[in-house]
Amino acid sequence: MKMKRICILLIYFWTSMVHSQNGDSNEKPMGRKLCPPMENVPQPINRVNTSAIIRELRLEMKKNAFHGPPIDAYIVPDTDEHQNEDVADHDKRLKYLSGFSGTGGVAVVTQTKAVFWTVWMYYKQADEELSCDWQLFVYGDSKRLDEWLLDEFKPNSRVGADLKLISNGDWEFLYRALANGSIILVPINNNLIDLIWVDNRPSYPTREAYVWPLEYAGKKWQDKLDATREKFQVMGFDAMVVTALDEIAWLLNIRGHDIPYGPFLKSYVIISKDQLHLYTNPAKLSPDVHKHLHTANCFSAHCARVHDYEAIWTDLRTFSQVWRKVLVPSATEYNNGASRCIYILINAEKRKQAPSPIMYMMAEKNSVEKEGMRLSHIRDSAAMCNILAKLNEQFKNGQQLTELAVANMVDKYRDEQNFSRGASFKSIVGYGPNGAIPHYTPSSASSLKLDHISTLVIDSGAHYWDGTTDVTRTVHFGQPSAEQIEAYTRVLMASIDLASFTFPQSLKLNQIDVIARAPLWDFGYDYRHGTSHGIGVFLKVHEPPVNMYYGQKANDVVLKEGYFISDEPGYYKENHFGVRLETILEVITKNETMGKYLTFSPITLVPFEPKLIDYYMLSPKQVQWLNAYNDKIRKEVGAELLKNNNSRLGYEWMLERTMPLLSDGRRNEGCTMTAIALIVVTVTVNFLSV
C-alpha cells in the first residue's frame, strides 16, 4: 500500500538527522501555494481555515490552568494513545487544528507561529489543505522539529506535549535535545485540543468486538498467551504491557471496529505469569467475547480480567509494585511503542523497554494463517481482474471516468467478495500527475478525469476473515509513450528481481532492498519510500517488524519462513505520471538441501499491463519468472473467476494479459489463437451448464 509513515516522529528525527549531517538541512519552510492570499484569487477549494481554532489554542496555552505557568509552544501529533497510523474520528486532533486529512504529520503552535511537518508523499496535500496561517516543512528536507524549537526559543521556555500521545522514545529524544538549549519539555495531562474541541466532536464507534474463529486463527488464544509468557520470561521479565492494538487482537483472537481500516478494539493488556488484564470499554465486549475470554469468575492464568479502559492508569502503578522487571514495548518499524504516560507509571528500577515478542510471533504465520492468506488473495485477485476489466470496457465505450468513481468502484467490488470485512486502507487512485503522488487519494475537489494519455495507479486492499490484501497495479487506456513504457518496464524488472531472489536467512532487510532498486538505479532513478512492509492476517496492512529500505537505520530484522511482505518499487515523475507495482510475497524455504536459504512465492495474482512492457528489456530469468507467474494466475485465479458466471469479462481480460512469452521476451503470438479458443470453449461450457 501507500508508502507508509513509519513512526511519525522517529522517522522524522532520524531522516532529518542524516540530512543535517550531510549538510542538507534547509533553513526555510517550503513555499506555500497562494500564500499570502492574493486579492481576487480564490484559495484552493480544499483549503481549511483554522485561524479561529489556533487562536483558541493559544488562549489555553496562556492559561495552562492545570499545570502552572503558560507554555510557549504546544506539540500536536496525528496519533492516539496507541500510536496508531489511522485514528478514530474522535481522536483526529491534528485534523481539527490544521485541516490536514492525511497521515504522517505533526504541528507546533506558538503565540505567533503555526508550523506543520509532513512526509514528502503528503506535501502537496498539506499545501492544499493548510491555510496560510501555517508554515510547512517536509521531513528530511527541512529543519528538524527540535532544531526549530531550539532556534525559536530562549532558555527556560516551556514546550508542552500530551504524554499519552507521544511515545516514550520520542519524548526522551526531544527532552534531551531541548535540554541542550535549557528549554523545558512540559508534560500536559489534560490535552489542550480536547479543551477547545467541544462542539460537533465525533463520538467513538459503539459497535461490539467479536471473536475471530479458530478456523482462521489456527491457534487458540490461550496457547498464544502461554507462548508470550514464555518469551518474555526468557527475556528476563515477569510481566509485560501490551499497547499495540494489532498485537492485542492477534493475542486474544478478537477483532473490533474502533479504528478506521483496522479491525481492532481500543484496549490495553497487562500480562503476568498467572494473570491477564484487559482494559477497554466493557460495553464493547459481546456475550460471545466474554465467553471466549472466560471473563466470568476469572481466577486462572487462562482467562481475562476485564477493567474500564481508564483504570490502567492506576492499576499499572499498583501492579508493578510486586513485579521485579516489566517489559514496556519499544519502537519498531510501524509501531512506535508505548506512550510516555504508560512508561512513567512503572518504577524506574523495574521498567525496561524492548521490542514486543508478540510482534515476531504475529509476523511468523502458522499453517492455517498461511493457507488463509493464499486463499484470500486468490479471491481478491479475481476481484481486481473484474475491476480492471470493467474499467477497460467502460473506457472503450466512451464512458467518462474519474479517479473518485474508480475508487468507489474498487471499494464496491471488494465489499461484494466472499468473507469481506471492509477495506484495509483508503483506496489510492491517481491518474497522470496525481499518480506521481504516492499517497494521493481522490476527493471531490481533486479528482481528475481519466483519458488515454497517461498512466493510472490503483493501490487498494481489503480485509477478509482469512487474510488482508494490498495490491497496486498501473494501467494505461491508450497508447503509452516510450518514456512511460521504459519506466513501467524497469519497475516491473525491479519487482521481479525481488520476487525471484534467493538469499541466506541471515541477510538483513536493508541489504535485500538493493536487489529491487538495481534496475532503477541503472536508469539513474530512485524512489523515496521503502520497497516492502509486512502484512497481517485480518490485521494491520502495515505489520511490523518488516520495513525494507536500504537507507534505514541498521537493525537486526531478518525475514523468516511464514512472513508475508509487499514488493512495491515505483517511479514518480512529478506533475507528469507515476508507476507502482505491488505484489504480496510469501517467504518460503528455497530448498532444505541447500541449507538455510529463503525465497519468495507471490500470492497477489493480478496480471501486469502488456502494453506498458518492453519485453526485450527483460532478461531470460525475468521472462521465466513472468511466464510462471502468468501460468499461476491462469490456473488459480482463472478457476476462481469461472466459479462466478458474472466474471466472463474479467476472465477474458485476464487471459489476454497472461500470454506466454518466448525465451527472448517476445509474446508467443501462436498461443494467442489457442487462448482465444480456450476462452470460447470455456465460456460456452460455462453457459451451457447454467
DACORWO-V693270 format. One record per residue. N is the residue number from 1. RES is the residue in three letters. SS is DSSP state (helix for helix, strand for strand, loop for the rest). NEAR is the number of other C-alpha atoms within 8 Angstrom. Layout:
N,RES,SS,NEAR / N,RES,SS,NEAR
This chain:
1,MET,loop,12 / 2,LYS,loop,7 / 3,MET,loop,9 / 4,LYS,loop,6 / 5,ARG,loop,11 / 6,ILE,loop,9 / 7,CYS,loop,11 / 8,ILE,helix,12 / 9,LEU,helix,8 / 10,LEU,helix,10 / 11,ILE,helix,10 / 12,TYR,helix,11 / 13,PHE,helix,10 / 14,TRP,helix,9 / 15,THR,helix,10 / 16,SER,helix,15 / 17,MET,helix,10 / 18,VAL,helix,9 / 19,HIS,helix,12 / 20,SER,helix,9 / 21,GLN,helix,7 / 22,ASN,loop,7 / 23,GLY,loop,6 / 24,ASP,loop,8 / 25,SER,loop,12 / 26,ASN,loop,8 / 27,GLU,loop,6 / 28,LYS,loop,6 / 29,PRO,loop,10 / 30,MET,strand,9 / 31,GLY,loop,5 / 32,ARG,loop,9 / 33,LYS,loop,6 / 34,LEU,loop,7 / 35,CYS,loop,7 / 36,PRO,loop,5 / 37,PRO,loop,8 / 38,MET,loop,8 / 39,GLU,loop,4 / 40,ASN,loop,4 / 41,VAL,loop,6 / 42,PRO,loop,6 / 43,GLN,loop,7 / 44,PRO,loop,7 / 45,ILE,loop,6 / 46,ASN,loop,7 / 47,ARG,loop,11 / 48,VAL,strand,9 / 49,ASN,loop,8 / 50,THR,loop,11 / 51,SER,helix,7 / 52,ALA,helix,7 / 53,ILE,helix,9 / 54,ILE,helix,11 / 55,ARG,helix,8 / 56,GLU,helix,9 / 57,LEU,helix,11 / 58,ARG,helix,11 / 59,LEU,helix,8 / 60,GLU,helix,11 / 61,MET,helix,13 / 62,LYS,helix,10 / 63,LYS,helix,8 / 64,ASN,loop,11 / 65,ALA,loop,6 / 66,PHE,loop,5 / 67,HIS,loop,6 / 68,GLY,loop,6 / 69,PRO,loop,7 / 70,PRO,loop,9 / 71,ILE,loop,12 / 72,ASP,loop,12 / 73,ALA,strand,12 / 74,TYR,strand,12 / 75,ILE,strand,12 / 76,VAL,strand,10 / 77,PRO,strand,12 / 78,ASP,loop,13 / 79,THR,loop,14 / 80,ASP,loop,10 / 81,GLU,loop,9 / 82,HIS,loop,12 / 83,GLN,loop,15 / 84,ASN,loop,10 / 85,GLU,loop,9 / 86,ASP,loop,10 / 87,VAL,loop,11 / 88,ALA,loop,11 / 89,ASP,helix,8 / 90,HIS,helix,9 / 91,ASP,helix,8 / 92,LYS,loop,11 / 93,ARG,helix,12 / 94,LEU,helix,14 / 95,LYS,helix,10 / 96,TYR,helix,9 / 97,LEU,helix,10 / 98,SER,helix,10 / 99,GLY,loop,14 / 100,PHE,loop,10 / 101,SER,loop,6 / 102,GLY,loop,8 / 103,THR,loop,9 / 104,GLY,loop,11 / 105,GLY,strand,13 / 106,VAL,strand,14 / 107,ALA,strand,12 / 108,VAL,strand,11 / 109,VAL,strand,13 / 110,THR,strand,10 / 111,GLN,loop,7 / 112,THR,loop,5 / 113,LYS,loop,9 / 114,ALA,strand,12 / 115,VAL,strand,11 / 116,PHE,strand,12 / 117,TRP,strand,12 / 118,THR,strand,14 / 119,VAL,loop,11 / 120,TRP,helix,7 / 121,MET,helix,10 / 122,TYR,helix,14 / 123,TYR,helix,10 / 124,LYS,helix,7 / 125,GLN,helix,10 / 126,ALA,helix,12 / 127,ASP,helix,10 / 128,GLU,helix,11 / 129,GLU,helix,13 / 130,LEU,strand,14 / 131,SER,loop,12 / 132,CYS,loop,9 / 133,ASP,loop,8 / 134,TRP,strand,10 / 135,GLN,strand,12 / 136,LEU,strand,14 / 137,PHE,strand,13 / 138,VAL,strand,12 / 139,TYR,loop,14 / 140,GLY,loop,13 / 141,ASP,loop,11 / 142,SER,loop,14 / 143,LYS,loop,15 / 144,ARG,loop,12 / 145,LEU,helix,8 / 146,ASP,helix,9 / 147,GLU,helix,8 / 148,TRP,helix,9 / 149,LEU,helix,9 / 150,LEU,helix,11 / 151,ASP,helix,6 / 152,GLU,helix,6 / 153,PHE,loop,8 / 154,LYS,loop,9 / 155,PRO,loop,7 / 156,ASN,loop,7 / 157,SER,loop,11 / 158,ARG,strand,12 / 159,VAL,strand,13 / 160,GLY,strand,13 / 161,ALA,strand,13 / 162,ASP,strand,12 / 163,LEU,loop,12 / 164,LYS,loop,12 / 165,LEU,loop,14 / 166,ILE,loop,15 / 167,SER,strand,14 / 168,ASN,helix,13 / 169,GLY,helix,11 / 170,ASP,helix,10 / 171,TRP,helix,10 / 172,GLU,helix,8 / 173,PHE,helix,8 / 174,LEU,helix,10 / 175,TYR,helix,10 / 176,ARG,helix,8 / 177,ALA,helix,9 / 178,LEU,helix,14 / 179,ALA,helix,9 / 180,ASN,loop,7 / 181,GLY,loop,9 / 182,SER,loop,10 / 183,ILE,loop,15 / 184,ILE,strand,11 / 185,LEU,strand,11 / 186,VAL,strand,8 / 187,PRO,strand,8 / 188,ILE,strand,10 / 189,ASN,loop,7 / 190,ASN,loop,8 / 191,ASN,loop,8 / 192,LEU,helix,9 / 193,ILE,helix,9 / 194,ASP,helix,9 / 195,LEU,helix,9 / 196,ILE,helix,9 / 197,TRP,loop,9 / 198,VAL,loop,7 / 199,ASP,loop,4 / 200,ASN,loop,5 / 201,ARG,loop,7 / 202,PRO,loop,6 / 203,SER,loop,6 / 204,TYR,loop,8 / 205,PRO,loop,7 / 206,THR,loop,6 / 207,ARG,loop,8 / 208,GLU,loop,10 / 209,ALA,strand,14 / 210,TYR,strand,11 / 211,VAL,strand,10 / 212,TRP,loop,10 / 213,PRO,loop,7 / 214,LEU,helix,9 / 215,GLU,helix,6 / 216,TYR,helix,11 / 217,ALA,helix,11 / 218,GLY,loop,10 / 219,LYS,loop,7 / 220,LYS,loop,9 / 221,TRP,helix,9 / 222,GLN,helix,8 / 223,ASP,helix,8 / 224,LYS,helix,11 / 225,LEU,helix,11 / 226,ASP,helix,8 / 227,ALA,helix,8 / 228,THR,helix,10 / 229,ARG,helix,12 / 230,GLU,helix,8 / 231,LYS,helix,9 / 232,PHE,helix,14 / 233,GLN,helix,10 / 234,VAL,helix,7 / 235,MET,loop,6 / 236,GLY,loop,7 / 237,PHE,loop,12 / 238,ASP,loop,12 / 239,ALA,strand,15 / 240,MET,strand,12 / 241,VAL,strand,12 / 242,VAL,strand,13 / 243,THR,loop,13 / 244,ALA,loop,13 / 245,LEU,helix,12 / 246,ASP,helix,9 / 247,GLU,helix,12 / 248,ILE,helix,13 / 249,ALA,helix,13 / 250,TRP,helix,10 / 251,LEU,helix,10 / 252,LEU,helix,11 / 253,ASN,loop,13 / 254,ILE,strand,12 / 255,ARG,strand,12 / 256,GLY,loop,11 / 257,HIS,loop,13 / 258,ASP,loop,14 / 259,ILE,strand,12 / 260,PRO,loop,10 / 261,TYR,loop,10 / 262,GLY,strand,11 / 263,PRO,loop,12 / 264,PHE,loop,15 / 265,LEU,loop,13 / 266,LYS,loop,8 / 267,SER,loop,12 / 268,TYR,strand,15 / 269,VAL,strand,12 / 270,ILE,strand,11 / 271,ILE,strand,13 / 272,SER,strand,10 / 273,LYS,loop,8 / 274,ASP,loop,8 / 275,GLN,loop,12 / 276,LEU,strand,13 / 277,HIS,strand,11 / 278,LEU,strand,12 / 279,TYR,strand,14 / 280,THR,strand,14 / 281,ASN,loop,10 / 282,PRO,helix,8 / 283,ALA,helix,6 / 284,LYS,helix,10 / 285,LEU,strand,12 / 286,SER,loop,10 / 287,PRO,helix,6 / 288,ASP,helix,9 / 289,VAL,helix,12 / 290,HIS,helix,11 / 291,LYS,helix,9 / 292,HIS,helix,7 / 293,LEU,helix,9 / 294,HIS,loop,11 / 295,THR,loop,11 / 296,ALA,loop,6 / 297,ASN,loop,5 / 298,CYS,loop,9 / 299,PHE,loop,5 / 300,SER,loop,7 / 301,ALA,loop,8 / 302,HIS,loop,10 / 303,CYS,loop,12 / 304,ALA,loop,12 / 305,ARG,strand,10 / 306,VAL,strand,10 / 307,HIS,strand,12 / 308,ASP,strand,10 / 309,TYR,helix,10 / 310,GLU,helix,7 / 311,ALA,helix,9 / 312,ILE,helix,11 / 313,TRP,helix,9 / 314,THR,helix,7 / 315,ASP,helix,8 / 316,LEU,helix,10 / 317,ARG,helix,11 / 318,THR,helix,7 / 319,PHE,helix,8 / 320,SER,helix,12 / 321,GLN,helix,7 / 322,VAL,helix,5 / 323,TRP,loop,10 / 324,ARG,loop,8 / 325,LYS,loop,11 / 326,VAL,strand,15 / 327,LEU,strand,14 / 328,VAL,strand,15 / 329,PRO,strand,13 / 330,SER,loop,13 / 331,ALA,loop,11 / 332,THR,strand,10 / 333,GLU,loop,11 / 334,TYR,loop,12 / 335,ASN,strand,12 / 336,ASN,loop,14 / 337,GLY,loop,16 / 338,ALA,loop,16 / 339,SER,strand,15 / 340,ARG,helix,14 / 341,CYS,helix,9 / 342,ILE,helix,10 / 343,TYR,helix,11 / 344,ILE,helix,8 / 345,LEU,loop,9 / 346,ILE,loop,12 / 347,ASN,loop,10 / 348,ALA,loop,6 / 349,GLU,loop,4 / 350,LYS,loop,11 / 351,ARG,strand,12 / 352,LYS,strand,8 / 353,GLN,strand,8 / 354,ALA,strand,8 / 355,PRO,loop,9 / 356,SER,loop,11 / 357,PRO,helix,9 / 358,ILE,helix,9 / 359,MET,helix,11 / 360,TYR,helix,10 / 361,MET,helix,8 / 362,MET,helix,10 / 363,ALA,helix,15 / 364,GLU,loop,10 / 365,LYS,loop,11 / 366,ASN,loop,8 / 367,SER,helix,7 / 368,VAL,helix,11 / 369,GLU,helix,14 / 370,LYS,helix,10 / 371,GLU,helix,8 / 372,GLY,helix,12 / 373,MET,helix,13 / 374,ARG,helix,9 / 375,LEU,helix,9 / 376,SER,helix,13 / 377,HIS,helix,14 / 378,ILE,helix,14 / 379,ARG,helix,12 / 380,ASP,helix,12 / 381,SER,helix,12 / 382,ALA,helix,14 / 383,ALA,helix,11 / 384,MET,helix,10 / 385,CYS,helix,14 / 386,ASN,helix,12 / 387,ILE,helix,12 / 388,LEU,helix,9 / 389,ALA,helix,11 / 390,LYS,helix,10 / 391,LEU,helix,9 / 392,ASN,helix,9 / 393,GLU,helix,8 / 394,GLN,helix,9 / 395,PHE,helix,11 / 396,LYS,helix,7 / 397,ASN,loop,6 / 398,GLY,loop,6 / 399,GLN,loop,7 / 400,GLN,loop,7 / 401,LEU,loop,9 / 402,THR,strand,10 / 403,GLU,helix,14 / 404,LEU,helix,12 / 405,ALA,helix,8 / 406,VAL,helix,11 / 407,ALA,helix,12 / 408,ASN,helix,8 / 409,MET,helix,9 / 410,VAL,helix,12 / 411,ASP,helix,10 / 412,LYS,helix,8 / 413,TYR,helix,10 / 414,ARG,helix,13 / 415,ASP,helix,10 / 416,GLU,loop,7 / 417,GLN,loop,10 / 418,ASN,loop,5 / 419,PHE,loop,7 / 420,SER,strand,12 / 421,ARG,strand,9 / 422,GLY,strand,10 / 423,ALA,strand,14 / 424,SER,loop,15 / 425,PHE,loop,11 / 426,LYS,loop,8 / 427,SER,loop,13 / 428,ILE,strand,14 / 429,VAL,strand,16 / 430,GLY,strand,16 / 431,TYR,strand,15 / 432,GLY,helix,13 / 433,PRO,helix,13 / 434,ASN,helix,12 / 435,GLY,helix,17 / 436,ALA,helix,16 / 437,ILE,loop,13 / 438,PRO,loop,9 / 439,HIS,loop,9 / 440,TYR,loop,13 / 441,THR,loop,9 / 442,PRO,loop,13 / 443,SER,loop,7 / 444,SER,loop,6 / 445,ALA,loop,7 / 446,SER,loop,6 / 447,SER,loop,10 / 448,LEU,loop,8 / 449,LYS,strand,9 / 450,LEU,loop,9 / 451,ASP,loop,7 / 452,HIS,loop,8 / 453,ILE,loop,9 / 454,SER,loop,12 / 455,THR,strand,16 / 456,LEU,strand,13 / 457,VAL,strand,16 / 458,ILE,strand,11 / 459,ASP,strand,14 / 460,SER,strand,15 / 461,GLY,loop,13 / 462,ALA,strand,15 / 463,HIS,strand,14 / 464,TYR,strand,12 / 465,TRP,loop,10 / 466,ASP,loop,13 / 467,GLY,strand,15 / 468,THR,strand,19 / 469,THR,loop,14 / 470,ASP,loop,15 / 471,VAL,strand,13 / 472,THR,strand,14 / 473,ARG,strand,12 / 474,THR,strand,13 / 475,VAL,strand,9 / 476,HIS,strand,14 / 477,PHE,loop,11 / 478,GLY,loop,8 / 479,GLN,loop,8 / 480,PRO,loop,12 / 481,SER,loop,6 / 482,ALA,helix,6 / 483,GLU,helix,6 / 484,GLN,helix,10 / 485,ILE,helix,13 / 486,GLU,helix,11 / 487,ALA,helix,10 / 488,TYR,helix,13 / 489,THR,helix,13 / 490,ARG,helix,11 / 491,VAL,helix,16 / 492,LEU,helix,9 / 493,MET,helix,11 / 494,ALA,helix,15 / 495,SER,helix,14 / 496,ILE,helix,12 / 497,ASP,helix,11 / 498,LEU,helix,12 / 499,ALA,helix,12 / 500,SER,loop,9 / 501,PHE,loop,9 / 502,THR,loop,9 / 503,PHE,strand,8 / 504,PRO,strand,8 / 505,GLN,loop,10 / 506,SER,loop,5 / 507,LEU,loop,10 / 508,LYS,strand,11 / 509,LEU,helix,14 / 510,ASN,helix,12 / 511,GLN,helix,9 / 512,ILE,helix,12 / 513,ASP,helix,13 / 514,VAL,helix,9 / 515,ILE,helix,11 / 516,ALA,helix,14 / 517,ARG,helix,11 / 518,ALA,helix,9 / 519,PRO,helix,11 / 520,LEU,helix,12 / 521,TRP,helix,9 / 522,ASP,loop,7 / 523,PHE,loop,7 / 524,GLY,loop,6 / 525,TYR,loop,8 / 526,ASP,loop,8 / 527,TYR,loop,8 / 528,ARG,loop,4 / 529,HIS,loop,6 / 530,GLY,loop,11 / 531,THR,loop,13 / 532,SER,strand,12 / 533,HIS,strand,14 / 534,GLY,strand,16 / 535,ILE,loop,16 / 536,GLY,loop,14 / 537,VAL,loop,11 / 538,PHE,loop,11 / 539,LEU,loop,16 / 540,LYS,loop,12 / 541,VAL,loop,13 / 542,HIS,loop,10 / 543,GLU,strand,13 / 544,PRO,strand,15 / 545,PRO,strand,12 / 546,VAL,strand,13 / 547,ASN,strand,13 / 548,MET,strand,13 / 549,TYR,loop,12 / 550,TYR,loop,10 / 551,GLY,loop,5 / 552,GLN,loop,7 / 553,LYS,loop,5 / 554,ALA,loop,5 / 555,ASN,loop,5 / 556,ASP,loop,5 / 557,VAL,loop,8 / 558,VAL,strand,9 / 559,LEU,loop,11 / 560,LYS,loop,10 / 561,GLU,loop,10 / 562,GLY,loop,12 / 563,TYR,loop,12 / 564,PHE,strand,12 / 565,ILE,strand,13 / 566,SER,strand,14 / 567,ASP,strand,15 / 568,GLU,loop,13 / 569,PRO,loop,15 / 570,GLY,strand,10 / 571,TYR,strand,14 / 572,TYR,strand,12 / 573,LYS,strand,9 / 574,GLU,loop,9 / 575,ASN,loop,8 / 576,HIS,loop,9 / 577,PHE,strand,15 / 578,GLY,strand,18 / 579,VAL,strand,15 / 580,ARG,strand,14 / 581,LEU,loop,15 / 582,GLU,strand,15 / 583,THR,strand,14 / 584,ILE,strand,14 / 585,LEU,strand,14 / 586,GLU,strand,13 / 587,VAL,strand,15 / 588,ILE,strand,11 / 589,THR,strand,10 / 590,LYS,loop,9 / 591,ASN,loop,8 / 592,GLU,helix,8 / 593,THR,helix,4 / 594,MET,helix,7 / 595,GLY,loop,6 / 596,LYS,loop,8 / 597,TYR,strand,13 / 598,LEU,strand,15 / 599,THR,strand,13 / 600,PHE,strand,12 / 601,SER,strand,9 / 602,PRO,strand,11 / 603,ILE,loop,12 / 604,THR,loop,11 / 605,LEU,loop,13 / 606,VAL,loop,10 / 607,PRO,loop,10 / 608,PHE,loop,7 / 609,GLU,loop,10 / 610,PRO,helix,6 / 611,LYS,helix,8 / 612,LEU,helix,13 / 613,ILE,loop,10 / 614,ASP,loop,9 / 615,TYR,helix,9 / 616,TYR,helix,8 / 617,MET,helix,7 / 618,LEU,loop,11 / 619,SER,loop,9 / 620,PRO,helix,9 / 621,LYS,helix,7 / 622,GLN,helix,11 / 623,VAL,helix,14 / 624,GLN,helix,9 / 625,TRP,helix,10 / 626,LEU,helix,9 / 627,ASN,helix,11 / 628,ALA,helix,8 / 629,TYR,helix,10 / 630,ASN,helix,12 / 631,ASP,helix,10 / 632,LYS,helix,10 / 633,ILE,helix,13 / 634,ARG,helix,12 / 635,LYS,helix,8 / 636,GLU,helix,9 / 637,VAL,helix,14 / 638,GLY,helix,12 / 639,ALA,helix,9 / 640,GLU,helix,11 / 641,LEU,helix,13 / 642,LEU,helix,11 / 643,LYS,loop,6 / 644,ASN,loop,7 / 645,ASN,helix,9 / 646,ASN,helix,5 / 647,SER,helix,10 / 648,ARG,helix,10 / 649,LEU,helix,10 / 650,GLY,helix,15 / 651,TYR,helix,13 / 652,GLU,helix,9 / 653,TRP,helix,10 / 654,MET,helix,12 / 655,LEU,helix,11 / 656,GLU,helix,9 / 657,ARG,loop,10 / 658,THR,loop,12 / 659,MET,loop,12 / 660,PRO,loop,10 / 661,LEU,strand,11 / 662,LEU,loop,9 / 663,SER,loop,8 / 664,ASP,loop,9 / 665,GLY,loop,13 / 666,ARG,loop,9 / 667,ARG,strand,9 / 668,ASN,loop,10 / 669,GLU,helix,6 / 670,GLY,helix,6 / 671,CYS,helix,9 / 672,THR,helix,10 / 673,MET,helix,8 / 674,THR,helix,8 / 675,ALA,helix,11 / 676,ILE,helix,8 / 677,ALA,helix,8 / 678,LEU,helix,8 / 679,ILE,helix,10 / 680,VAL,helix,8 / 681,VAL,helix,8 / 682,THR,helix,8 / 683,VAL,helix,9 / 684,THR,helix,8 / 685,VAL,helix,8 / 686,ASN,helix,10 / 687,PHE,helix,8 / 688,LEU,helix,6 / 689,SER,helix,5 / 690,VAL,loop,4
